[in-house]
Amino acid sequence: MENRNLKETLRAYTSENANAIDMLRALEREYLYVPIERVKIGKVAADLPVYIKLSDGSRCIAAFSSDTVIDSAFYQKHTWKRMGYFELEGFVLEQPERHDVIFDPYSEEPFILRAKMMEKIAVGRNSEKDTDEDATLDTEIGLYEKAVKKAKVLFPTHRSVRRVYALTYQAGEEKSLCLVVDTEEKKAEKAEIMKALFDDLYRLLGPQIPMMILDYSDLRDEIRLLKATPCYEKK
C-alpha cells in the first residue's frame, strides 16, 4: 500500500503546519525505495541518483514511498536501495549539485520535496527540539546508558568534538537521548559538524534510540546548573 503518512508528514512540514518534534519522529519511522545507478570510478564503486526530467526541463532525484507504486519497466531498469528518510537526506545533500526529490513520479499524486527543505529538516534535527518550554533535561540517562557507551567510540573520530554531555530530554511523556556537543569550530561551521555526527550516530544506534544533538554554547547555563560532567572529553 502507498505510504500516505510520509507524504502527509512532508506536506504538513513544507506548509509549516507540523510541529518539528512530531515531524522528526514521524520521519524516523519512514522507509523509501530509491533507484540508483551503481558505477565504478577506478576501483571504487559509487551509487548515483536516478533523475526524473520534469516538463520544465529541470531534474529531480527519484524516490518511492512504496514498492507498489513503481512502474514495472522502470523497476527492472535500475538497482534499488531501501533507505530510511535520513539516509535519503544524506544521499541527496552529499551530491555535488543540489536537486529536489520527486516522490512517486508515476503515481496520480507525485510530490516534490525541495532540497532546501531537506537542508532545513537536517538543521531541525540538531536545533528545533530545544524550543519546547515544557521540556526538561536530566543527567540520569537510564535506558540510554548502553547506547551512550556504544556511541563513545565515534566521538574521537570527529576531531573537532571537544566534549560531549549525555542527558535525558523529556517533553511531556516523551523521552529521548540528548547529546550536548562542545566543538572547537566557529558557529557558522557547527551545523555541518553536528549533522555529520548525528548521521554517524544514527547509523550506529539505529532509529530505535530517540536522539537529538544540541550545541553546548546554547546550553552552557543549563549544563552548569545540572552540574553535568562530560561522558566524553578529548585528550
Number of C-alpha atoms within 10 A of each C-alpha: 8 14 16 11 13 20 19 12 17 21 16 14 18 16 8 10 11 16 12 18 16 12 19 22 14 15 18 16 13 16 19 20 21 23 23 20 15 14 11 10 8 6 6 7 10 11 14 15 18 17 19 16 13 11 7 6 8 11 16 23 24 21 28 24 21 18 17 12 19 18 13 10 8 10 13 10 11 14 13 15 14 16 16 17 18 23 15 20 18 16 14 21 17 10 11 7 7 14 19 20 24 21 25 24 22 13 13 8 10 12 16 19 18 16 18 13 14 21 14 13 21 23 15 19 22 21 18 18 19 22 10 12 7 9 15 15 20 16 16 13 18 10 12 19 14 10 16 20 11 13 16 15 11 12 20 15 10 14 11 15 20 18 21 24 21 24 26 20 24 17 16 10 6 9 15 18 24 25 24 23 24 22 21 12 12 8 10 7 11 17 18 12 16 23 18 14 18 20 17 15 23 20 11 13 16 14 17 9 14 18 22 22 23 22 19 18 13 13 14 12 11 14 20 10 8 12 10 15 14 17 14 20 15 11 6
